[in-house]
Amino acid sequence: MAIIVTCGGRTMAPIRLLMEHWSHDLWTRRLESTIDVLLAPECLIDVEGAEGSLGREAFRTYWRSFTCTFPDLQYEVLTSVAEGNVGAIHWQARGTHYGVGCGVFASVQKAEFTGVTVLHAEKGVVVRGFDRWNRGDVFHRIVRDRTLAAAQEAHLTPRQQDVAFMMAERLTYLEIAQRIGVKPNTARRHCEAVMNKLGVHEKQDVARALGGSSVTPWIASCAEPVGKHPRGIPSGIG
């Protein structure tokens, strides 16, 4: 016989309750305290963009970074399924890229996400989780739009714009050469031409000149936990 619990007058299986906490409390209401209730201390959570599995405290840092980067995040469950101790959530979200986390300078661009989260529970808490979403597409579009606008202002040629975009992504000369089908020395000359037009002297300065990828790591701790503003949005926004 399946174990059932009551939540707000509704009866649901334990995994369903945890899925509710994940979707409604953690991502819709953005309550950081949910992490302590939801996740086991020794849990392992795989999230898009992070290297390796995250424990509870590392996930907290990831969550803070994401919710600081998209402080007006709107999260919606499209569908969900559960069997035994495992549940899956197909979700979509949208928000404005205000923050400086997630490896990209703030752009104030609208972003839309879609993804799937799988949670595995034991003894009433999540012990294993997998979260996959279209991170590559989202940030590729953000970086591309910002880079092209700045590149056009600098009067870069179409080829130089392509090279500048790759430099903003922090690709090496060899990677750029492979992308555009030239020798590494030719790629280096293209990069030097881009730097000359942008007025910078170091390859790593191109990203900042174009407003592209930042040196901020994907999992960047926010100075303050989310929640200082009544809507979770920095003062002066929204």
C-alpha positions in Angstrom: 0.0 0.0 0.0 1.4 3.4 -0.9 2.1 5.9 1.9 0.1 9.1 1.5 0.5 12.5 3.2 -1.8 15.5 3.5 -0.7 18.9 2.2 -3.0 21.9 2.3 -6.1 19.7 2.4 -4.8 17.5 -0.5 -3.6 13.9 -0.3 -0.5 13.0 -2.2 2.4 10.5 -2.2 5.6 11.6 -0.4 7.4 12.1 -3.7 4.6 14.3 -4.9 5.0 16.4 -1.8 8.7 16.8 -2.5 8.0 17.7 -6.1 5.5 20.4 -4.8 8.2 21.8 -2.5 10.7 21.9 -5.4 8.4 23.6 -7.9 6.2 25.8 -5.7 8.3 26.7 -2.7 11.9 26.6 -4.1 11.4 28.0 -7.6 8.0 29.8 -7.7 8.1 31.4 -4.2 12.0 31.3 -4.1 12.2 30.3 -0.4 15.7 29.4 0.4 14.7 27.6 3.6 13.0 25.0 1.3 16.5 23.6 0.5 17.0 22.5 4.1 13.6 20.8 4.2 13.8 19.3 0.7 17.3 18.0 0.3 19.2 15.5 2.4 22.6 16.8 3.7 24.4 14.1 1.7 22.3 14.5 -1.5 23.8 14.7 -4.9 22.2 17.0 -7.5 23.3 17.3 -11.1 22.5 20.7 -12.6 23.0 22.2 -16.0 26.3 24.1 -16.2 27.9 22.8 -13.0 30.9 20.5 -12.9 30.1 17.3 -11.1 27.3 16.6 -8.6 26.4 19.2 -6.0 25.8 18.6 -2.4 23.2 20.5 -0.4 25.4 23.6 0.3 26.8 23.7 -3.2 23.3 23.5 -4.6 22.3 26.4 -2.3 25.1 28.5 -3.8 23.9 27.5 -7.3 20.3 28.4 -6.4 21.3 31.8 -5.0 23.4 32.5 -8.1 20.5 31.6 -10.4 17.8 33.5 -8.6 20.1 36.6 -8.3 20.8 36.4 -12.0 17.0 36.1 -12.8 15.4 37.8 -9.8 12.0 38.0 -11.5 11.9 34.3 -12.5 8.5 32.9 -13.3 8.4 29.1 -13.0 5.6 26.9 -14.4 5.1 23.1 -14.3 3.9 21.8 -17.6 3.5 18.2 -16.5 4.8 15.8 -13.9 4.9 12.1 -13.3 5.8 10.0 -10.3 6.2 6.3 -9.5 7.5 4.9 -6.3 10.2 7.2 -4.9 11.0 8.9 -8.2 9.3 11.9 -9.8 9.9 13.9 -12.9 8.9 17.5 -13.7 8.7 19.0 -17.1 8.8 22.8 -16.6 9.3 26.1 -18.3 10.4 29.4 -16.9 11.0 33.0 -18.0 12.9 35.9 -16.4 15.1 38.9 -17.0 18.8 38.6 -17.0 19.6 41.2 -14.4 22.4 39.5 -12.4 26.1 38.9 -12.9 26.1 35.2 -12.1 25.9 32.3 -14.5 29.1 33.3 -16.3 27.6 36.2 -18.4 27.5 39.9 -17.6 24.0 41.2 -16.9 22.2 42.1 -20.1 18.7 43.0 -19.0 17.4 40.7 -21.7 14.3 38.5 -21.4 15.1 34.8 -21.4 12.9 31.7 -21.6 13.9 28.2 -20.3 12.5 24.8 -20.6 13.7 21.7 -18.8 13.2 18.5 -17.0 13.9 17.7 -13.3 14.1 14.2 -11.9 14.0 13.7 -8.1 14.8 10.5 -6.2 13.6 10.4 -2.6 14.5 8.3 0.4 13.0 8.6 3.9 11.1 11.8 3.0 14.0 13.8 1.5 15.6 14.1 -1.9 18.9 12.1 -2.1 19.5 12.3 -5.9 18.4 14.8 -8.5 19.0 15.7 -12.1 18.1 19.0 -13.7 18.5 19.6 -17.4 17.4 22.7 -19.4 18.3 24.6 -22.5 21.1 26.6 -20.8 23.3 26.6 -23.9 20.6 28.1 -26.2 19.6 30.7 -23.6 23.1 32.1 -22.9 24.3 31.7 -26.5 21.4 34.0 -27.5 22.2 36.5 -24.8 25.9 36.7 -25.6 25.3 36.7 -29.3 22.8 39.6 -29.2 25.1 41.7 -27.0 28.2 40.9 -28.9 26.7 41.7 -32.3 25.4 45.1 -31.1 28.8 46.1 -29.7 30.7 44.7 -32.7 28.6 46.7 -35.1 29.3 49.9 -33.1 33.0 49.1 -33.5 32.6 48.7 -37.3 33.8 45.1 -37.3 33.4 43.2 -40.6 31.1 40.2 -40.7 34.1 37.8 -40.3 35.5 39.9 -37.5 32.0 39.9 -35.8 32.1 36.1 -35.9 35.6 36.0 -34.5 34.6 38.6 -31.8 31.7 36.4 -30.8 34.0 33.4 -30.3 36.5 35.5 -28.4 33.6 36.6 -26.1 32.9 32.9 -25.5 36.6 32.7 -24.5 37.5 30.2 -27.2 41.2 29.6 -27.9 43.0 30.5 -31.1 42.9 26.8 -32.1 39.2 26.5 -31.4 38.5 29.7 -33.4 40.6 28.4 -36.3 38.6 25.1 -36.3 35.3 27.0 -36.2 36.0 29.2 -39.2 38.2 26.8 -41.1 41.5 28.6 -41.1 45.0 28.0 -39.7 45.7 29.0 -36.1 48.0 31.8 -37.2 45.3 33.2 -39.5 42.8 33.0 -36.6 45.3 34.9 -34.4 45.6 37.7 -37.0 41.8 37.9 -37.1 41.7 38.2 -33.3 44.4 40.9 -33.4 42.4 42.9 -35.9 39.4 42.6 -33.6 41.3 43.8 -30.6 42.8 46.7 -32.5 39.3 48.0 -33.5 38.0 47.5 -30.0 41.0 49.3 -28.5 42.1 46.5 -26.2 45.4 44.8 -25.8 44.7 41.5 -24.3 42.5 38.7 -25.7 40.7 38.3 -22.3 39.6 42.0 -22.5 37.5 41.4 -25.6 34.7 39.9 -23.7 34.4 42.8 -21.3 34.6 45.3 -24.3 31.8 43.5 -26.0 29.7 42.9 -22.8 29.9 39.1 -23.5 31.0 36.3 -21.2 32.3 37.4 -17.8 35.0 35.9 -15.7 32.3 35.2 -13.1 32.0 31.4 -12.7 28.7 29.7 -13.4 28.1 29.0 -9.7 28.8 32.5 -8.2 27.7 33.2 -4.7 25.6 36.3 -4.3 26.6 38.9 -1.8 23.1 38.7 -0.2 20.6 35.8 -0.1 17.5 36.4 -2.2 14.6 37.9 -0.3 15.9 41.4 0.7 13.4 42.9 -1.7 9.8 42.0 -1.1 9.5 40.5 -4.6 13.0 39.0 -4.6 14.0 41.7 -7.1 16.8 44.2 -6.5 15.7 47.7 -5.6 14.8 49.8 -8.6 13.9 46.8 -10.8 10.3 46.0 -11.6 
